[in-house]
Amino acid sequence: MNLPNRTLRILITGTFIFFLFVPQVGTESVVMINGINTPSHLRIDNTMADSELFETAEKGVEWFMKNWSIKGASVAVAREGKLLYARGFGYSSVNDSVPVEPYHRFRVASVSKLITAVAVMKLQEEGRLSLNDKVFGPGNILDDTIFSHPKDRRVIDITVAHLLSHEGGWSQRYGDQMFMPDVIARSLDKKMPVDIYDIIRFALSKNLHFTPGTGQSYSNLGYSILGLVIERASGTDYESYCRREVLEPLGIYDMAIGHNLPEQALPLEVSYYEVDNAQLKPSAYGTGEMVPASRGGNDIETLGAAGGWVATAPDLMRLLLAIDGFEHPKDFLSQESIRFMTDVYNGYAPVGWRTTLTNGLWWRTGSFPGTSAMMKRMPDGTAWVVLSNTSAWNGPELTSDIDQMMAKFLARVREWPQEDLFTWSLPVPL
């Protein structure tokens, strides 16, 4: 599509946006804006990536998906602060033969931790908490009666910074506390489902695995606790603070905390697919059923701040570009905050990110059954996001293959368009 046609499309659509009614309710051809059904082409869609420039590179993505039996994926690439490519591949829903578009939403698993970390840093910049604040104990952030008698008194020394950097003292030596609801329910002698307060009570009834601040061990529990820290510091619920104070100021309206069951899927959210021999899990709701982990076996609603978000690839790119440390576009956080999150010599980083190397490569991955996600910032100003609605037999290791796929993708694009796709999309709150 050439520039004049695209410009005309936006002008015509904008003129009639509040007067237009499209009757195909419930189809992919419309979205809801202020209670009015409106054409979905106000969003970034696949037609905006129609170019011979990408044909060779896209064949590599298609081969990758076939090789790994990936049902659907969304890819976004930015250079020097501009979104230059966004396309969906495969199917959002195989049964309904709905092709993936850039506006489809995916679970992003642990990529959620980056959103949580940005929210915490924002609260510090606002003076509403300090990274050195202690989390548990009298007069501290979570000064709750149910948390007041931890078995291990070292819990009182856990700070916000410790949780951000996976230094809180917990490991997964005996399992991940966020994925063992049946064990926790039996231990607390209560019925499922368990909530985050139950999970924290369970964790505090055990000894820490190391003294806070003296070691590092990846902890979903720590980031889920940060969700409560954000609530106490902000005076509102975790999701609302993140959406209103972090995401919406960046023009991001399609991120939200997802739900566990297929019938609870959000508008324009994809379906999820596991490997054929995936092990079933007891329902997180305590029904006694054995179900797929991606369909009620994992409780991603309770996982929340550690892994509960759903997002589009372009929206995740907006977030990445707002915290990448480059001059354009202007960063959402201060340079001091970005350095704290990425400086590997400060004793805390990476914060929110999975890895931040001194050569300027930063990346964040996310994976659980039915989901693989990765986003990467490169020192030359290139950034990319890949989301998939399918898990592979090698689980989290699939992100290494995604990284290799995208390296080949970038190498095969000899010339990039100059149009910033963000300028052709309007914010569309759902």
C-alpha positions, -999 to +999 in steps of 0.1 A: +000+000+000+015+033-010+017+064+012-012+084-003-036+055+000-027+049+036-030+085+045-064+087+028-075+056+048-066+072+081-082+105+072-115+090+061-117+066+090-109+094+115-136+116+101-163+091+107-149+073+138-177+084+161-205+079+136-196+046+120-215+014+129-203-019+115-227-047+123-203-077+122-202-080+160-178-106+173-158-109+141-121-100+137-132-071+113-143-048+141-131-036+174-149-016+201-141+021+206-162+041+231-190+016+227-189+019+188-180-010+165-151+003+144-130-012+116-100-030+130-078-014+103-073+015+127-048-010+142-015-020+127-024-050+105-006-074+082-011-052+051+014-027+065+042-053+061+033-062+025+066-056+008+091-075-014+117-063+011+107-089+036+099-119+014+131-138+019+132-131+056+096-142+061+104-176+045+128-181+074+100-174+099+076-198+081+103-225+081+109-220+118+072-223+126+068-255+105+100-270+121+087-264+156+050-269+149+043-234+160+006-226+154+008-188+155+033-160+161+036-122+160+068-105+150+077-068+154+110-050+144+121-015+152+151+005+142+163+038+156+130+042+175+107+035+146+085+004+142+093-007+107+078-042+106+049-059+122+033-091+110+014-121+122+021-157+111+000-188+113-032-189+132-047-172+163-072-200+164-065-232+144-100-245+148-115-213+134-087-207+108-083-171+121-049-158+109-027-139+134-026-101+130-002-077+148-032-066+170-037-101+184-029-105+221-007-133+235+003-144+270+038-132+275+048-152+307+079-138+324+081-108+300+056-095+326+085-090+350+098-062+329+064-044+332+065-049+370+101-036+373+093-005+353+063+002+376+085-002+407+111+022+393+083+047+384+071+046+420+106+053+432+109+082+409+076+095+422+090+092+458+063+067+468+088+040+477+125+034+479+144+004+466+159+001+500+125-002+518+120-034+536+090-055+526+080-075+556+079-067+593+065-040+616+063-006+599+074-019+565+055-022+532+036-054+538+030-049+575+002-075+576-008-097+605-007-128+584+029-121+574+041-111+609+055-144+621+079-158+595+097-190+604+130-175+592+137-140+608+160-131+579+127-124+559+126-091+578+157-080+559+143-085+524+142-052+505+124-041+473+157-042+455+163-078+466+130-088+451+137-070+418+171-087+414+160-123+426+180-119+458+152-123+482+164-157+496+141-181+478+152-207+452+132-234+434+151-262+452+118-277+463+097-264+434+083-231+422+059-218+448+038-201+421+031-234+404+023-258+432-012-248+444-023-283+454+008-286+477+001-252+493-036-259+498-028-292+516-001-275+537-025-246+547-055-270+551-077-250+528-095-256+495-082-245+461-078-221+445-051-205+465-043-168+462-011-148+465-016-143+502-018-181+507+013-186+486+033-160+506+021-175+539+033-209+527+067-195+517+071-177+550+064-209+569+097-223+555+133-213+559+149-191+533+174-209+511+200-181+515+204-148+533+188-120+513+213-101+493+240-127+494+229-148+464+207-148+434+181-174+423+153-168+398+121-163+417+086-159+404+074-156+440+096-125+445+080-107+415+045-117+426+052-102+460+063-070+441+027-068+427+015-063+463+043-038+470+031-018+440-005-019+454+006-006+488+028+021+474+003+033+448-029+029+468-046+011+439-045-024+425-015-037+406-030-039+371-047-005+373-015+012+384+005-004+356-021+004+330-028+040+340+006+052+351+030+032+329+013+017+298-014+043+288+011+072+289+031+053+263+000+048+241-004+012+252-040+001+257-041-036+248-021-050+277-040-066+305-037-094+331-050-126+314-072-153+326-068-191+331-096-206+310-103-205+273-138-192+278-123-162+298-101-151+269-098-114+264-109-097+231-085-105+203-065-129+225-051-160+207-058-196+216-029-216+232-013-249+221+010-274+239+030-303+226+010-334+219+023-354+249+021-325+274+014-337+309-019-327+324-021-309+357-048-308+385-071-279+379-060-248+398-096-244+408-096-277+428-123-294+407-103-326+407-100-325+369-068-331+351-064-303+325-038-288+302-015-264+320-025-237+295-062-242+302-066-240+339-037-261+352-015-230+357-030-201+376-017-171+356-041-148+373-024-153+406+010-153+390+001-117+380+031-095+383+055-124+376+039-137+345+002-129+340+002-102+313-011-105+277+001-081+251+005-074+214+040-074+198+037-038+187+027-027+223+056-046+238+078-028+213+064+006+225+074-004+260+109-016+250+116+017+231+105+037+261+132+021+284+160+013+259+184+041+270+185+056+235+177+093+228+148+087+206+120+082+215+124+099+249+127+073+276+098+069+301+122+063+330+152+084+341+187+074+329+195+066+366+166+041+367+176+025+334+212+022+346+201+005+378+181-020+358+209-028+333+243-021+349+257-055+356+283-040+380+259-025+405+251-058+423+215-059+413+211-059+375+195-073+354+163-059+368+132-068+349+153-079+320+166-115+318+201-105+306+218-072+301+253-075+286+280-048+287+280-048+249+245-033+249+225-065+242+195-067+265+168-093+263+137-106+281+122-140+276+090-157+288+078-193+286+053-216+300+029-242+284+013-227+254+035-196+253+070-186+241+080-149+241+111-129+236+121-093+231+156-080+224+174-046+224+206-043+203+233-017+206+229-005+170+193+007+178+176-024+164+150-041+186+126-070+180+097-088+197+084-123+190+053-138+206+040-174+200+009-192+211+026-226+211+052-243+234+078-267+221+092-299+235+124-281+247+103-256+267+121-224+277+151-233+255+129-225+224+138-188+230+174-196+220+161-208+186+138-177+183+170-156+188+188-175+160+157-171+137+156-134+142+193-130+136+188-146+102+156-125+096+176-092+102+205-104+080+181-111+051+165-077+050+188-057+027+168-025+028+143-012+054+113+010+047+113+045+063+077+047+075+071+044+112+041+021+116+033+037+149+023+068+130-004+049+112-021+034+142-045+051+166-047+042+203-076+018+205-086+011+242-107-021+246 
